[in-house]
Amino acid sequence: MNSNSSADLQIDPSHHLGLDVYAVVGNPISHSKSPLIHQQFAQQAKQAILYGRLQPELDGFTKAAKTFFAAGGKGMNVTVPFKLDAQSFADQLTTRAQLAGAVNTLWFKDGKIHGDNTDGAGLVRDLLAQGIALHESRILLLGAGGAARGVIGPLLDQSPKCLVIANRSSAKADELVKIFANLAASKEVALESRTLADLENSEKTPYSFDLVINATAAGLSDESPLSALAVGNIFTPSSFAYDMVYGKTTAFMQQALQRGARISDGLGMLVEQAADAFLLWRGANLANQIDPRAVLAKLRS
């Protein structure tokens, strides 16, 4: 089936009566691996569901979501650029969605649209599955947009030694430090902000990092947020570099490799956040019936 035909980008639950229908919503969306991932989970857990794609106009999320749920849709995964629209659209938000300031999972229950953000939990589970120790570690998070904000809470919950948020301009990074200050204090984590330029100065960045996460979109355009000078300061051979972009070795990942560090793309995060969404929709009791790492291995093969 050609996944780019317009019908494949506009799933309509009213055409599939008797089936629980879900969708991934974004623009563009034809490249999304989410239908494949949820299909695998449904097979593993023996759930009869239909999962499609939905590509609204850039200003058309609310209308598309209303239409989808009114037609009997059960839930949706939400990706770029609609995560803030999804937060506004939800009637009720989980605590972590409120903290994240964005929603990537919606579902209809008891007459209300519920919103959650499973990105951070997905990232943490993928890192732990890859053997990355987060407790007492030094973490550098690059970027201060929605992708970064969505993972700060779950990272702080792991009680790292410090979490440094570095962004091109300091204002957004400073704002995130304020938003998460109480959580950081309760976990005894040193939460700090830097500009990307600060990373070039060894006095402002006097230590290297155990984990460096790229939450900027630079990888999509084959760029890196890090200068060559910054790379020398923050990476050692014991560092782990994680790029949320998936499906290629980004410029950021190549910089880390040149310093002898280990690397990962964000495909595991995609699968793990999808697993959380699947369990929110179909029931937490199915947790031992789905195997996200097996699904990930299949996608990688």
Summary of the structure (lengths in Angstrom):
residues: 301
radius of gyration: 19.4
end to end distance: 21.0
largest distance: 62.9
contacts: 1033
relative contact order: 0.12
helix: 45%
strand: 19%
